[in-house]
Amino acid sequence: MVGHGAKFTRKKEEAIAALLLQRSLEEAARAAGIGTQTLLRWLKLPEFVKEYRKARREAVHQSVARMQQATGAAATTVLKLMTDMNIPAAVRLRAAECVFDRAFKGIELEDIEARVSELERATESSKAGRGR
């Protein structure tokens, strides 16, 4: 019976991978070598849903990391569009707005990070003072 449990877990992992790669439940079930009804039943199991969410989250994190790696090229593109006089004025204006928007958001984020750090320091000081 132990072997059956291990096989069942492997099938669930295959089903999760298929759900991430296929366009429909039917295609995912077929790719995983299980029936659609089985997949639907598994999608009602809390532990299966938890692992599926975990896998989806990891896939999104990997995609975000790839996008972050491309920010240098994106910045170069925006700056070229903004400064190229052969580009229509509307496009240059939009590029300039993009630069300002990102610059302001960067400053806002830095300010928020500084405020959170200060609150964390104050909380730690307060805890240390009570611990004496």
C-alpha positions as CSV (number, residue, x, y, z in Angstrom):
1,M,0.0,0.0,0.0
2,V,3.0,2.3,0.6
3,G,3.9,2.2,-3.1
4,H,0.3,3.2,-4.1
5,G,0.6,6.3,-1.9
6,A,3.9,7.4,-3.4
7,K,2.4,6.9,-6.9
8,F,-0.7,8.9,-5.9
9,T,1.5,11.8,-4.7
10,R,3.5,11.7,-8.0
11,K,0.3,11.8,-10.0
12,K,-0.9,14.8,-8.0
13,E,2.5,16.6,-8.7
14,E,2.1,15.7,-12.4
15,A,-1.5,17.1,-12.3
16,I,-0.3,20.4,-10.8
17,A,2.4,20.7,-13.4
18,A,-0.2,20.0,-16.1
19,L,-2.6,22.6,-14.6
20,L,0.2,25.2,-14.9
21,L,1.0,24.3,-18.5
22,Q,-2.3,23.4,-20.1
23,R,-5.1,25.6,-21.3
24,S,-8.0,23.7,-19.7
25,L,-8.8,21.2,-17.0
26,E,-9.5,18.6,-19.6
27,E,-6.1,19.1,-21.3
28,A,-4.4,19.1,-17.9
29,A,-6.1,15.8,-16.8
30,R,-5.2,14.2,-20.2
31,A,-1.5,15.4,-19.9
32,A,-1.3,14.0,-16.3
33,G,-2.8,10.7,-17.4
34,I,-5.9,11.0,-15.1
35,G,-9.6,11.6,-15.6
36,T,-11.1,15.0,-15.6
37,Q,-13.4,14.0,-12.7
38,T,-10.4,12.9,-10.7
39,L,-8.7,16.3,-11.3
40,L,-11.9,18.1,-10.3
41,R,-12.1,15.9,-7.1
42,W,-8.5,16.7,-6.3
43,L,-9.1,20.4,-6.7
44,K,-11.5,20.1,-3.8
45,L,-8.8,18.7,-1.5
46,P,-7.3,21.4,0.7
47,E,-3.8,19.9,0.6
48,F,-3.9,19.7,-3.3
49,V,-5.2,23.3,-3.5
50,K,-2.5,24.4,-1.2
51,E,0.3,22.8,-3.3
52,Y,-1.3,24.1,-6.5
53,R,-1.4,27.6,-5.1
54,K,2.2,27.2,-4.0
55,A,3.2,26.1,-7.5
56,R,1.3,29.0,-9.1
57,R,2.9,31.5,-6.8
58,E,6.4,30.1,-7.6
59,A,5.6,30.4,-11.4
60,V,4.6,34.0,-10.9
61,H,7.7,34.8,-8.9
62,Q,9.9,33.3,-11.6
63,S,8.1,35.4,-14.3
64,V,8.5,38.6,-12.2
65,A,12.2,37.9,-11.8
66,R,12.5,37.6,-15.6
67,M,10.7,40.9,-16.0
68,Q,13.0,42.5,-13.4
69,Q,16.0,41.3,-15.3
70,A,14.7,43.2,-18.4
71,T,14.3,46.6,-16.6
72,G,17.6,47.9,-17.9
73,A,16.5,47.3,-21.5
74,A,13.1,48.8,-20.8
75,A,14.6,51.9,-19.3
76,T,16.9,52.3,-22.3
77,T,13.9,52.0,-24.6
78,V,11.9,54.5,-22.8
79,L,14.8,57.0,-22.6
80,K,15.5,56.6,-26.4
81,L,11.8,57.2,-27.2
82,M,11.8,60.2,-25.0
83,T,14.8,61.8,-26.6
84,D,14.5,60.9,-30.2
85,M,13.1,63.9,-32.1
86,N,12.1,61.6,-35.0
87,I,9.5,59.9,-32.7
88,P,6.0,61.6,-32.6
89,A,5.6,64.1,-29.8
90,A,2.8,62.1,-28.3
91,V,5.0,59.1,-27.9
92,R,7.9,61.2,-26.4
93,L,5.4,62.8,-24.0
94,R,4.2,59.4,-22.9
95,A,7.7,58.2,-22.4
96,A,8.5,61.4,-20.3
97,E,5.4,60.7,-18.2
98,C,6.6,57.2,-17.6
99,V,10.0,58.4,-16.4
100,F,8.4,60.9,-14.0
101,D,5.9,58.3,-12.8
102,R,8.6,55.8,-12.0
103,A,10.8,58.3,-10.4
104,F,8.0,59.5,-8.1
105,K,7.0,56.0,-7.2
106,G,10.7,55.2,-6.4
107,I,10.8,58.1,-4.0
108,E,7.5,57.2,-2.4
109,L,8.8,53.6,-1.9
110,E,12.1,54.8,-0.4
111,D,10.1,57.1,2.0
112,I,7.8,54.2,3.0
113,E,10.8,51.9,3.6
114,A,12.5,54.5,5.8
115,R,9.3,55.0,7.8
116,V,8.8,51.2,8.3
117,S,12.5,50.9,9.3
118,E,12.0,53.7,11.9
119,L,8.9,52.0,13.2
120,E,10.7,48.7,13.5
121,R,13.6,50.3,15.4
122,A,11.1,52.1,17.7
123,T,9.3,48.8,18.3
124,E,12.5,47.0,19.1
125,S,13.6,49.8,21.4
126,S,10.3,49.6,23.2
127,K,10.5,45.8,23.6
128,A,14.1,46.1,24.9
129,G,13.1,48.7,27.4
130,R,10.3,46.5,28.8
131,G,12.5,43.5,29.0
132,R,14.7,45.1,31.6
